[in-house]
Amino acid sequence: MHDELLEHFPLLILPASFPAKYDQDSLKSYLAGFALDGAPAAELANYLNEDFLRFVHTLALVPEGRKRLLEIGANPYFTTLLLKKFRQHEIHCTNYFGIQGGGGRQTMNNADSGEYFTFDFLNNNVDLEDLPFEGHFDIILFCEVIEHLVGDPLGALLRIKKKLTPGGLLILSTPNVNRLENIAKMMAGQNIYDPISGYGVYGRHNREYNKHELFLMLDHAGFDLEVIFSSDVHENHSNIYFPITTIAKSIFSIPNRCYDLGQYIFLRARNTRPAKLGKPGWLYRSFPESEFSN
């Protein structure tokens, strides 16, 4: 399946950049040795197996240096752990477990290597609340969060912008609504929406985005894109719905769609200018007309 996918969609899987002295197997094995207090081992292992390459792509977007960095929605800390080990930034974290205010501490322990990482976090729902930190950050990670927001995704980006230094970096990843699997599902008459979650309204994907929508939203918020790409990170199940050759014939009749089909979108953007006023009409509706931009 992997070879057939690459034959028809060579841009579907982008090569990952691994830290020095590590390859895919050794880095994944290293991460698999960690346990997170309070997290079921099977759930943690499944999360790592599904999203390992997403963590690697995200790490590659974070520049070297000694900057002040915030990771929004850090739990279960695989990306945070990679940042601790392979970067030198001062790291701060938020999580949202349905609790207002306060914070906590969680640890990841590797029994094989003896390594032990402690992560302090503050509770914050960036969908509704300002980030609860003094001062500004040079880098903010907003990974696998925007798709969970319910009320005001642009407002969340503006809250992030308020805490970024001028010229500071936003690194964002999110599932790609235009991924090949979704296209195959729709062709087969299947539903592409996320299932209802037992973790409540923020436990599911409430709205997924494509690359162009993220460009429009970030442009509205006063960011300039430096890097944006999509890539698969785990097994692609498109062939469950149609043969890959059938899907390819349908897609290649539409110009440039081959660049947009990966499972996740990854981007790095720089805080360069003031945000535009109002809400963009393509994203919002049923608000007072005075709140919309021209």
Backbone as CSV, one residue per row, in Angstrom:
resi,resn,N_x,N_y,N_z,CA_x,CA_y,CA_z,C_x,C_y,C_z
1,MET,0.833,-1.199,0.000,0.000,0.000,0.000,0.873,1.256,0.000
2,HIS,1.929,1.271,0.779,2.809,2.427,0.863,3.443,2.717,-0.491
3,ASP,3.984,1.688,-1.169,4.631,1.881,-2.468,3.629,2.355,-3.511
4,GLU,2.416,1.802,-3.484,1.405,2.212,-4.461,0.990,3.662,-4.227
5,LEU,0.876,4.061,-2.974,0.562,5.455,-2.661,1.629,6.384,-3.220
6,LEU,2.901,6.060,-2.975,3.979,6.931,-3.425,4.067,6.973,-4.947
7,GLU,3.694,5.892,-5.592,3.706,5.868,-7.056,2.721,6.878,-7.622
8,HIS,1.530,6.950,-7.022,0.487,7.836,-7.540,0.489,9.211,-6.873
9,PHE,0.966,9.266,-5.622,0.953,10.526,-4.870,2.325,10.739,-4.214
10,PRO,3.341,11.077,-5.023,4.696,11.177,-4.467,4.865,12.281,-3.430
11,LEU,3.943,13.248,-3.352,4.044,14.338,-2.385,3.233,14.072,-1.121
12,LEU,2.686,12.885,-0.993,1.813,12.578,0.134,2.601,12.408,1.436
13,ILE,3.820,11.891,1.361,4.626,11.606,2.538,5.941,12.365,2.411
14,LEU,6.127,13.390,3.234,7.362,14.155,3.198,8.404,13.510,4.107
15,PRO,9.665,13.489,3.683,10.711,12.884,4.523,10.880,13.668,5.817
16,ALA,11.076,12.948,6.911,11.261,13.571,8.221,12.739,13.822,8.467
17,SER,13.029,14.881,9.221,14.396,15.234,9.585,14.628,14.827,11.045
18,PHE,15.515,13.854,11.256,15.740,13.318,12.593,16.951,13.979,13.254
19,PRO,16.922,14.091,14.587,18.086,14.651,15.284,19.338,13.813,15.038
20,ALA,20.471,14.447,15.214,21.750,13.756,14.996,21.831,12.491,15.840
21,LYS,22.393,11.443,15.265,22.633,10.139,15.895,21.352,9.318,16.077
22,TYR,20.237,9.782,15.520,18.991,9.028,15.617,18.420,8.811,14.216
23,ASP,17.770,7.659,14.052,16.935,7.426,12.880,15.513,7.164,13.382
24,GLN,14.618,6.811,12.480,13.219,6.642,12.870,13.050,5.575,13.942
25,ASP,13.696,4.439,13.761,13.507,3.334,14.710,14.098,3.659,16.085
26,SER,15.294,4.227,16.114,15.947,4.471,17.404,15.245,5.589,18.173
27,LEU,14.770,6.624,17.470,14.089,7.708,18.175,12.725,7.258,18.680
28,LYS,12.021,6.487,17.875,10.722,5.987,18.319,10.880,5.040,19.503
29,SER,11.905,4.204,19.473,12.162,3.292,20.585,12.496,4.070,21.859
30,TYR,13.244,5.154,21.702,13.582,6.002,22.854,12.322,6.579,23.484
31,LEU,11.441,7.141,22.677,10.205,7.725,23.203,9.299,6.665,23.813
32,ALA,9.289,5.483,23.227,8.427,4.410,23.726,8.837,3.947,25.125
33,GLY,10.057,4.258,25.545,10.512,3.860,26.868,9.969,4.723,27.994
34,PHE,9.253,5.818,27.656,8.766,6.733,28.682,7.339,6.388,29.105
35,ALA,7.114,6.540,30.387,5.771,6.425,30.962,5.383,7.791,31.509
36,LEU,4.119,8.148,31.371,3.595,9.417,31.878,2.698,9.131,33.066
37,ASP,2.969,9.787,34.183,2.154,9.522,35.362,0.695,9.871,35.096
38,GLY,-0.169,8.918,35.453,-1.604,9.114,35.287,-2.147,8.727,33.935
39,ALA,-1.290,8.350,32.981,-1.744,8.000,31.627,-1.693,6.490,31.429
40,PRO,-2.775,5.867,30.946,-2.737,4.428,30.661,-1.655,4.104,29.641
41,ALA,-0.865,3.087,29.923,0.269,2.738,29.061,-0.172,2.423,27.641
42,ALA,-1.287,1.687,27.484,-1.752,1.303,26.144,-2.177,2.524,25.343
43,GLU,-2.835,3.474,25.996,-3.271,4.690,25.303,-2.071,5.517,24.864
44,LEU,-1.072,5.605,25.721,0.137,6.356,25.397,0.886,5.704,24.232
45,ALA,0.989,4.379,24.252,1.685,3.658,23.186,0.968,3.831,21.845
46,ASN,-0.354,3.771,21.863,-1.117,3.950,20.633,-0.930,5.359,20.072
47,TYR,-0.926,6.348,20.965,-0.730,7.731,20.537,0.638,7.903,19.880
48,LEU,1.668,7.324,20.473,3.012,7.400,19.903,3.076,6.706,18.548
49,ASN,2.496,5.517,18.445,2.543,4.781,17.182,1.834,5.531,16.056
50,GLU,0.714,6.186,16.369,-0.053,6.898,15.349,0.604,8.216,14.946
51,ASP,1.236,8.914,15.895,1.627,10.303,15.659,3.120,10.571,15.773
52,PHE,3.925,9.544,15.833,5.365,9.732,16.014,5.959,10.703,14.992
53,LEU,5.673,10.507,13.721,6.265,11.369,12.699,5.741,12.800,12.785
54,ARG,4.559,12.974,13.337,4.062,14.342,13.559,4.951,15.065,14.561
55,PHE,5.362,14.384,15.627,6.251,14.998,16.610,7.592,15.379,15.969
56,VAL,8.077,14.513,15.085,9.378,14.755,14.445,9.294,15.958,13.505
57,HIS,8.224,16.024,12.691,8.053,17.171,11.800,7.949,18.471,12.608
58,THR,7.247,18.410,13.728,7.089,19.607,14.557,8.426,20.059,15.125
59,LEU,9.210,19.125,15.651,10.524,19.459,16.184,11.382,20.155,15.130
60,ALA,11.330,19.664,13.900,12.159,20.231,12.835,11.800,21.690,12.535
61,LEU,10.584,22.107,12.844,10.172,23.486,12.607,10.660,24.440,13.691
62,VAL,11.122,23.897,14.817,11.567,24.730,15.942,13.052,25.017,15.776
63,PRO,13.429,26.283,15.631,14.849,26.596,15.414,15.681,26.363,16.662
64,GLU,16.987,26.237,16.454,17.927,26.152,17.570,17.982,27.507,18.285
65,GLY,18.569,27.501,19.472,18.750,28.742,20.203,18.298,28.614,21.644
66,ARG,18.341,29.728,22.345,17.897,29.762,23.737,16.844,30.852,23.863
67,LYS,15.618,30.515,23.544,14.506,31.448,23.539,13.466,31.031,24.570
68,ARG,12.509,31.920,24.809,11.379,31.594,25.689,10.274,30.998,24.822
69,LEU,9.870,29.763,25.146,8.957,28.997,24.300,7.749,28.550,25.112
70,LEU,6.577,28.626,24.508,5.342,28.130,25.114,4.752,27.041,24.230
71,GLU,4.396,25.910,24.841,3.661,24.864,24.122,2.240,24.810,24.673
72,ILE,1.267,25.089,23.825,-0.147,25.063,24.203,-0.680,23.646,23.992
73,GLY,-1.305,23.080,25.024,-1.816,21.715,24.926,-0.694,20.694,24.886
74,ALA,0.209,20.752,25.854,1.433,19.939,25.800,1.207,18.458,26.079
75,ASN,0.291,18.120,26.975,0.044,16.716,27.324,-0.320,15.921,26.069
76,PRO,0.264,14.729,25.823,1.079,13.887,26.697,2.591,14.064,26.548
77,TYR,3.045,15.202,26.075,4.425,15.649,26.244,5.459,14.974,25.343
78,PHE,5.073,14.294,24.293,6.087,13.729,23.408,6.858,14.829,22.685
79,THR,6.144,15.836,22.183,6.839,16.953,21.550,7.666,17.713,22.574
80,THR,7.109,17.927,23.771,7.820,18.626,24.836,9.108,17.897,25.190
81,LEU,9.035,16.598,25.269,10.203,15.791,25.596,11.291,15.957,24.532
82,LEU,10.894,15.945,23.254,11.867,16.152,22.180,12.491,17.542,22.264
83,LEU,11.682,18.532,22.618,12.217,19.883,22.778,13.220,19.944,23.931
84,LYS,12.902,19.270,25.034,13.812,19.240,26.183,15.154,18.601,25.816
85,LYS,15.095,17.547,25.018,16.305,16.776,24.725,17.138,17.391,23.598
86,PHE,16.460,17.985,22.593,17.185,18.386,21.389,17.201,19.898,21.132
87,ARG,16.602,20.670,22.010,16.672,22.132,21.905,17.060,22.687,23.276
88,GLN,17.364,23.977,23.344,17.834,24.578,24.595,16.899,25.681,25.091
89,HIS,15.676,25.703,24.620,14.763,26.785,24.956,14.220,26.644,26.387
90,GLU,13.807,27.783,26.942,13.092,27.811,28.222,11.630,27.472,27.929
91,ILE,11.160,26.310,28.387,9.867,25.774,27.960,8.802,25.997,29.030
92,HIS,7.658,26.509,28.592,6.471,26.653,29.431,5.330,25.896,28.747
93,CYS,4.358,25.441,29.540,3.292,24.588,29.005,1.921,25.018,29.515
94,THR,0.902,24.814,28.676,-0.484,24.854,29.131,-1.159,23.539,28.767
95,ASN,-2.216,23.224,29.518,-3.126,22.130,29.190,-4.540,22.597,29.518
96,TYR,-5.515,21.881,28.968,-6.897,22.158,29.360,-7.600,20.831,29.598
97,PHE,-7.941,20.593,30.866,-8.647,19.375,31.269,-10.042,19.710,31.793
98,GLY,-10.619,20.834,31.326,-11.928,21.243,31.805,-11.887,21.946,33.144
99,ILE,-10.694,22.339,33.567,-10.502,22.995,34.866,-10.133,24.447,34.627
100,GLN,-10.763,25.346,35.347,-10.461,26.758,35.222,-9.384,27.152,36.235
101,GLY,-8.318,27.770,35.759,-7.300,28.308,36.636,-6.397,27.259,37.238
102,GLY,-5.351,27.737,37.882,-4.410,26.836,38.532,-3.506,26.132,37.538
103,GLY,-2.941,25.048,37.986,-2.019,24.303,37.148,-1.640,22.994,37.811
104,GLY,-0.549,22.416,37.359,-0.129,21.140,37.911,1.245,20.756,37.414
105,ARG,1.643,19.563,37.742,2.946,19.020,37.356,2.768,17.566,36.968
106,GLN,3.378,17.183,35.844,3.374,15.791,35.414,4.794,15.387,35.050
107,THR,5.081,14.095,35.176,6.428,13.609,34.904,6.403,12.494,33.873
108,MET,7.482,12.426,33.097,7.734,11.305,32.190,9.027,10.648,32.632
109,ASN,8.965,9.332,32.799,10.081,8.579,33.334,10.448,7.447,32.382
110,ASN,11.733,7.354,32.049,12.219,6.281,31.188,13.016,5.303,32.042
111,ALA,12.423,4.151,32.313,13.070,3.170,33.189,14.346,2.609,32.567
112,ASP,14.410,2.573,31.222,15.589,2.017,30.548,16.787,2.951,30.626
113,SER,16.555,4.236,30.337,17.666,5.189,30.306,17.886,5.896,31.639
114,GLY,16.894,5.808,32.522,16.982,6.506,33.790,16.636,7.982,33.707
115,GLU,16.217,8.435,32.543,15.879,9.854,32.380,14.517,10.152,32.997
116,TYR,14.401,11.375,33.490,13.207,11.771,34.234,12.947,13.242,33.920
117,PHE,11.809,13.524,33.308,11.463,14.892,32.940,10.215,15.329,33.695
118,THR,10.259,16.521,34.243,9.124,17.098,34.953,8.580,18.265,34.151
119,PHE,7.262,18.312,33.975,6.617,19.369,33.197,5.581,20.079,34.073
120,ASP,5.810,21.347,34.338,4.829,22.184,35.010,3.923,22.809,33.960
121,PHE,2.641,22.916,34.269,1.713,23.508,33.309,0.685,24.367,34.033
122,LEU,0.097,25.286,33.280,-1.034,26.067,33.743,-2.271,25.650,32.975
123,ASN,-3.412,25.607,33.652,-4.679,25.316,32.982,-5.116,26.538,32.184
124,ASN,-5.485,26.311,30.922,-5.935,27.422,30.095,-6.749,26.906,28.919
125,ASN,-7.891,27.535,28.693,-8.706,27.272,27.502,-8.524,28.458,26.566
126,VAL,-7.602,28.332,25.618,-7.262,29.455,24.743,-8.423,29.840,23.829
127,ASP,-9.433,28.996,23.740,-10.650,29.318,22.988,-11.406,30.477,23.634
128,LEU,-11.235,30.629,24.963,-12.016,31.613,25.711,-11.174,32.553,26.566
129,GLU,-9.948,32.158,26.903,-9.176,32.867,27.920,-7.832,33.339,27.381
130,ASP,-7.363,34.473,27.900,-6.006,34.916,27.610,-5.002,33.936,28.201
131,LEU,-3.817,33.885,27.614,-2.765,33.008,28.128,-2.266,33.539,29.469
132,PRO,-2.192,32.691,30.492,-1.952,33.154,31.873,-0.471,33.287,32.232
133,PHE,0.271,34.051,31.430,1.703,34.219,31.679,2.057,35.698,31.643
134,GLU,3.043,36.061,32.447,3.625,37.396,32.367,4.636,37.433,31.220
135,GLY,4.754,38.586,30.580,5.765,38.740,29.553,5.390,38.075,28.240
136,HIS,6.368,38.026,27.337,6.153,37.527,25.989,7.015,36.298,25.713
137,PHE,6.640,35.596,24.651,7.371,34.415,24.197,7.951,34.675,22.812
138,ASP,9.087,34.039,22.549,9.713,34.124,21.230,9.143,33.084,20.270
139,ILE,8.687,31.960,20.832,8.136,30.851,20.042,6.919,30.305,20.780
140,ILE,5.824,30.108,20.055,4.651,29.457,20.638,4.244,28.298,19.734
141,LEU,4.104,27.105,20.322,3.617,25.927,19.619,2.124,25.779,19.872
142,PHE,1.387,25.637,18.791,-0.077,25.509,18.831,-0.429,24.284,17.992
143,CYS,-0.117,23.110,18.538,-0.163,21.872,17.758,-1.326,20.989,18.196
144,GLU,-2.134,20.581,17.229,-3.286,19.702,17.461,-4.243,20.312,18.480
145,VAL,-4.494,21.602,18.358,-5.413,22.300,19.249,-6.507,23.021,18.469
146,ILE,-6.152,23.706,17.387,-7.116,24.579,16.716,-8.338,23.811,16.230
147,GLU,-8.179,22.539,15.887,-9.316,21.745,15.413,-10.302,21.418,16.535
148,HIS,-9.881,21.555,17.785,-10.747,21.272,18.928,-11.562,22.485,19.374
149,LEU,-11.221,23.665,18.887,-11.871,24.879,19.375,-13.305,24.953,18.897
150,VAL,-14.135,25.541,19.736,-15.577,25.576,19.488,-16.063,26.959,19.078
151,GLY,-15.569,28.006,19.763,-16.197,29.308,19.609,-15.463,30.300,18.752
152,ASP,-14.116,30.407,18.884,-13.448,31.546,18.278,-11.992,31.222,17.945
153,PRO,-11.738,30.483,16.866,-10.350,30.127,16.524,-9.489,31.341,16.195
154,LEU,-10.051,32.348,15.505,-9.277,33.553,15.235,-8.957,34.278,16.537
155,GLY,-9.925,34.306,17.461,-9.672,34.910,18.765,-8.527,34.224,19.481
156,ALA,-8.438,32.888,19.360,-7.330,32.155,19.975,-6.002,32.582,19.361
157,LEU,-5.958,32.720,18.038,-4.735,33.163,17.381,-4.348,34.576,17.819
158,LEU,-5.330,35.437,18.027,-5.040,36.799,18.471,-4.546,36.811,19.919
159,ARG,-5.049,35.890,20.745,-4.530,35.782,22.118,-3.077,35.302,22.101
160,ILE,-2.791,34.382,21.191,-1.410,33.923,21.021,-0.530,35.078,20.539
161,LYS,-1.022,35.820,19.555,-0.266,36.943,18.999,0.080,37.956,20.097
162,LYS,-0.855,38.181,21.005,-0.654,39.155,22.083,0.512,38.759,22.984
163,LYS,0.814,37.457,23.044,1.901,36.979,23.891,3.177,36.665,23.109
164,LEU,3.172,36.911,21.808,4.363,36.703,20.991,5.133,38.012,20.850
165,THR,6.452,37.933,20.893,7.258,39.104,20.601,7.059,39.513,19.141
166,PRO,7.276,40.783,18.801,7.305,41.164,17.383,8.363,40.333,16.652
167,GLY,7.961,39.712,15.578,8.861,38.817,14.864,8.919,37.418,15.431
168,GLY,8.151,37.162,16.509,8.143,35.834,17.113,7.495,34.792,16.220
169,LEU,7.771,33.530,16.532,7.337,32.422,15.676,6.142,31.681,16.268
170,LEU,5.176,31.397,15.407,4.075,30.491,15.706,4.297,29.210,14.925
171,ILE,4.288,28.072,15.619,4.397,26.765,14.964,3.101,26.028,15.223
172,LEU,2.441,25.639,14.162,1.085,25.080,14.247,1.017,23.797,13.445
173,SER,0.344,22.799,13.999,-0.010,21.605,13.222,-1.462,21.262,13.507
174,THR,-2.104,20.643,12.528,-3.519,20.309,12.660,-3.890,19.294,11.590
175,PRO,-4.885,18.442,11.837,-5.333,17.525,10.786,-5.819,18.299,9.558
176,ASN,-5.545,17.755,8.404,-5.885,18.384,7.127,-7.235,17.865,6.644
177,VAL,-8.244,18.735,6.589,-9.566,18.288,6.160,-9.542,17.787,4.718
178,ASN,-8.561,18.239,3.918,-8.445,17.815,2.524,-7.570,16.577,2.347
179,ARG,-7.332,15.829,3.411,-6.467,14.657,3.288,-7.098,13.617,2.359
180,LEU,-6.221,12.818,1.766,-6.642,11.842,0.772,-7.720,10.903,1.310
181,GLU,-7.595,10.499,2.552,-8.580,9.591,3.148,-9.967,10.219,3.182
182,ASN,-10.041,11.505,3.479,-11.343,12.178,3.497,-11.955,12.249,2.108
183,ILE,-11.107,12.508,1.110,-11.609,12.548,-0.269,-12.163,11.184,-0.656
184,ALA,-11.444,10.121,-0.303,-11.919,8.768,-0.615,-13.225,8.465,0.112
185,LYS,-13.325,8.882,1.371,-14.558,8.665,2.131,-15.747,9.353,1.463
186,MET,-15.557,10.588,1.059,-16.664,11.331,0.444,-17.069,10.721,-0.899
187,MET,-16.082,10.267,-1.659,-16.392,9.598,-2.919,-17.209,8.330,-2.685
188,ALA,-16.966,7.684,-1.530,-17.675,6.446,-1.201,-18.973,6.689,-0.433
189,GLY,-19.324,7.971,-0.210,-20.553,8.286,0.504,-20.438,8.153,2.006
190,GLN,-19.182,8.176,2.546,-18.960,8.065,3.976,-18.885,9.449,4.621
191,ASN,-19.071,9.493,5.930,-19.005,10.738,6.672,-17.568,11.016,7.100
192,ILE,-17.115,12.259,6.987,-15.741,12.598,7.351,-15.652,13.250,8.733
193,TYR,-16.789,13.484,9.404,-16.745,14.194,10.675,-16.235,13.301,11.803
194,ASP,-15.593,13.940,12.791,-15.019,13.236,13.921,-16.126,12.661,14.802
195,PRO,-15.956,11.469,15.356,-16.975,10.901,16.249,-17.170,11.737,17.506
196,ILE,-18.320,11.590,18.129,-18.596,12.240,19.405,-17.629,11.682,20.455
197,SER,-17.108,12.554,21.298,-16.067,12.154,22.242,-16.594,12.033,23.665
198,GLY,-16.139,11.015,24.363,-16.453,10.861,25.776,-15.737,11.867,26.655
199,TYR,-14.783,12.616,26.078,-14.074,13.646,26.822,-14.757,15.014,26.725
200,GLY,-15.968,15.053,26.173,-16.702,16.307,26.111,-16.501,17.048,24.808
201,VAL,-17.042,18.264,24.754,-17.078,19.011,23.500,-15.681,19.320,22.974
202,TYR,-14.694,19.500,23.856,-13.342,19.780,23.401,-12.548,18.506,23.117
203,GLY,-13.149,17.348,23.326,-12.465,16.092,23.069,-12.522,15.652,21.625
204,ARG,-13.356,16.300,20.825,-13.488,15.935,19.409,-12.946,17.051,18.539
205,HIS,-12.839,16.762,17.234,-12.458,17.788,16.265,-13.733,18.528,15.842
206,ASN,-13.837,19.771,16.249,-15.048,20.538,15.970,-15.014,21.234,14.613
207,ARG,-13.822,21.575,14.134,-13.671,22.067,12.760,-12.248,21.824,12.313
208,GLU,-12.099,21.139,11.190,-10.782,20.943,10.600,-10.605,21.929,9.447
209,TYR,-9.342,22.181,9.070,-9.004,23.233,8.114,-8.150,22.673,6.985
210,ASN,-8.101,23.424,5.877,-7.149,23.107,4.822,-6.053,24.172,4.792
211,LYS,-5.065,23.985,3.929,-3.913,24.890,3.905,-4.325,26.322,3.566
212,HIS,-5.220,26.491,2.614,-5.607,27.843,2.205,-6.339,28.568,3.327
213,GLU,-7.182,27.856,4.061,-7.896,28.485,5.172,-6.919,28.947,6.256
214,LEU,-5.906,28.135,6.538,-4.923,28.534,7.548,-4.135,29.753,7.081
215,PHE,-3.794,29.788,5.790,-3.132,30.986,5.254,-4.005,32.220,5.444
216,LEU,-5.298,32.113,5.106,-6.203,33.251,5.234,-6.336,33.700,6.691
217,MET,-6.450,32.747,7.611,-6.622,33.083,9.015,-5.364,33.751,9.572
218,LEU,-4.202,33.203,9.223,-2.958,33.775,9.726,-2.690,35.148,9.106
219,ASP,-3.004,35.305,7.839,-2.866,36.618,7.204,-3.748,37.644,7.904
220,HIS,-4.970,37.254,8.229,-5.891,38.145,8.941,-5.325,38.531,10.306
221,ALA,-4.657,37.600,10.960,-4.115,37.831,12.298,-2.756,38.530,12.290
222,GLY,-2.222,38.834,11.097,-0.964,39.568,11.021,0.279,38.712,11.057
223,PHE,0.183,37.478,10.547,1.330,36.581,10.462,1.729,36.385,9.000
224,ASP,3.018,36.201,8.768,3.519,35.817,7.452,4.041,34.393,7.515
225,LEU,3.585,33.558,6.595,4.022,32.163,6.560,5.474,32.055,6.115
226,GLU,6.239,31.226,6.820,7.591,30.870,6.395,7.626,29.481,5.768
227,VAL,6.886,28.554,6.358,6.845,27.165,5.887,5.418,26.662,6.050
228,ILE,4.908,25.951,5.042,3.646,25.227,5.201,3.679,24.011,4.289
229,PHE,3.301,22.862,4.823,3.244,21.649,4.020,2.279,20.676,4.663
230,SER,1.848,19.689,3.896,1.044,18.596,4.444,1.804,17.293,4.251
231,SER,1.549,16.348,5.153,2.215,15.049,5.051,1.420,13.998,5.802
232,ASP,1.429,12.788,5.287,0.974,11.642,6.070,1.980,11.365,7.180
233,VAL,1.478,10.841,8.300,2.376,10.449,9.385,2.107,9.025,9.857
234,HIS,1.014,8.432,9.424,0.728,7.043,9.784,0.031,6.370,8.611
235,GLU,-0.359,5.143,8.793,-0.910,4.350,7.686,-2.098,5.057,7.048
236,ASN,-2.110,5.043,5.727,-3.183,5.664,4.958,-4.190,4.588,4.550
237,HIS,-5.477,4.840,4.859,-6.513,3.828,4.631,-7.426,4.169,3.450
238,SER,-6.951,4.992,2.543,-7.796,5.411,1.424,-8.265,4.241,0.574
239,ASN,-7.426,3.214,0.463,-7.771,2.084,-0.400,-8.908,1.240,0.152
240,ILE,-9.321,1.475,1.399,-10.485,0.778,1.937,-11.741,1.163,1.166
241,TYR,-11.750,2.396,0.667,-12.953,2.940,0.041,-12.920,2.818,-1.481
242,PHE,-11.755,3.011,-2.088,-11.587,2.878,-3.532,-10.151,2.448,-3.813
243,PRO,-9.905,1.773,-4.956,-8.519,1.538,-5.360,-7.793,2.873,-5.548
244,ILE,-6.514,2.899,-5.233,-5.740,4.130,-5.334,-5.763,4.674,-6.763
245,THR,-5.751,3.798,-7.758,-5.765,4.263,-9.143,-7.048,5.029,-9.463
246,THR,-8.170,4.578,-8.924,-9.445,5.267,-9.142,-9.432,6.647,-8.490
247,ILE,-8.913,6.726,-7.268,-8.838,8.010,-6.574,-7.908,8.956,-7.330
248,ALA,-6.771,8.430,-7.797,-5.797,9.272,-8.502,-6.402,9.874,-9.770
249,LYS,-7.147,9.090,-10.527,-7.758,9.608,-11.755,-8.725,10.751,-11.453
250,SER,-9.448,10.625,-10.352,-10.394,11.683,-9.982,-9.675,12.945,-9.544
251,ILE,-8.620,12.799,-8.753,-7.943,13.960,-8.173,-7.109,14.699,-9.209
252,PHE,-6.418,13.987,-10.072,-5.509,14.660,-10.993,-6.232,15.404,-12.107
253,SER,-7.568,15.297,-12.139,-8.329,16.136,-13.059,-8.504,17.546,-12.497
254,ILE,-8.118,17.752,-11.227,-8.214,19.057,-10.570,-6.792,19.585,-10.373
255,PRO,-6.432,20.725,-10.948,-5.044,21.208,-10.886,-4.553,21.420,-9.449
256,ASN,-3.301,20.998,-9.199,-2.554,21.288,-7.974,-3.070,20.590,-6.722
257,ARG,-4.076,19.735,-6.817,-4.570,19.081,-5.606,-3.555,18.086,-5.031
258,CYS,-2.609,17.641,-5.844,-1.634,16.666,-5.361,-0.760,17.233,-4.249
259,TYR,-0.726,18.566,-4.077,0.108,19.182,-3.048,-0.595,19.263,-1.688
260,ASP,-1.848,18.886,-1.605,-2.674,19.229,-0.450,-3.288,18.033,0.264
261,LEU,-2.758,16.822,0.088,-3.501,15.627,0.458,-2.983,14.903,1.690
262,GLY,-1.932,15.403,2.330,-1.381,14.744,3.506,-2.335,14.772,4.687
263,GLN,-2.120,13.896,5.634,-3.027,13.771,6.777,-2.976,14.980,7.709
264,TYR,-1.810,15.621,7.799,-1.639,16.756,8.707,-1.021,17.933,7.972
265,ILE,-1.344,19.130,8.451,-0.718,20.357,7.963,0.266,20.832,9.031
266,PHE,1.440,21.229,8.583,2.477,21.773,9.452,2.858,23.153,8.926
267,LEU,3.023,24.111,9.842,3.416,25.444,9.383,4.219,26.170,10.443
268,ARG,5.010,27.113,9.959,5.704,28.071,10.820,5.429,29.456,10.252
269,ALA,4.976,30.368,11.121,4.617,31.714,10.698,5.228,32.719,11.655
270,ARG,5.479,33.928,11.139,6.137,34.959,11.932,5.178,36.115,12.206
271,ASN,5.195,36.588,13.431,4.343,37.693,13.866,4.948,39.011,13.362
272,THR,4.422,39.518,12.247,5.096,40.610,11.552,4.329,41.919,11.498
273,ARG,3.007,41.921,11.704,2.232,43.139,11.473,0.940,43.083,12.267
274,PRO,0.257,44.237,12.390,-1.004,44.251,13.127,-2.055,43.365,12.459
275,ALA,-2.934,42.819,13.278,-4.049,42.022,12.745,-5.060,42.938,12.060
276,LYS,-5.770,42.390,11.096,-6.878,43.107,10.477,-8.052,43.162,11.454
277,LEU,-8.916,44.125,11.265,-10.069,44.279,12.142,-11.185,43.309,11.756
278,GLY,-12.028,42.966,12.727,-13.230,42.188,12.451,-12.981,40.710,12.239
279,LYS,-14.069,40.023,11.894,-14.039,38.575,11.666,-14.194,38.291,10.176
280,PRO,-13.414,37.380,9.612,-13.561,37.048,8.188,-14.853,36.278,7.925
281,GLY,-15.605,36.723,6.927,-16.902,36.121,6.649,-16.845,34.675,6.207
282,TRP,-15.706,34.238,5.665,-15.621,32.843,5.213,-15.598,31.864,6.389
283,LEU,-15.228,32.355,7.606,-15.096,31.480,8.760,-16.229,31.638,9.762
284,TYR,-16.828,32.820,9.835,-17.827,33.113,10.861,-19.163,33.463,10.219
285,ARG,-20.247,33.157,10.944,-21.571,33.589,10.517,-22.428,33.824,11.772
286,SER,-23.532,34.496,11.592,-24.507,34.740,12.664,-23.960,35.640,13.764
287,PHE,-22.939,36.442,13.458,-22.480,37.484,14.361,-23.046,38.817,13.872
288,PRO,-23.117,39.835,14.741,-23.540,41.161,14.278,-22.676,41.634,13.116
289,GLU,-23.294,42.270,12.110,-22.553,42.694,10.923,-21.388,43.594,11.274
290,SER,-21.500,44.350,12.354,-20.438,45.269,12.734,-19.140,44.547,13.108
291,GLU,-19.231,43.233,13.391,-18.034,42.481,13.787,-17.255,41.936,12.598
292,PHE,-17.806,42.006,11.392,-17.132,41.409,10.239,-16.208,42.415,9.567
293,SER,-15.124,41.891,8.971,-14.204,42.727,8.209,-14.728,42.860,6.781
294,ASN,-14.208,43.835,6.087,-14.611,44.026,4.693,-13.925,43.024,3.790
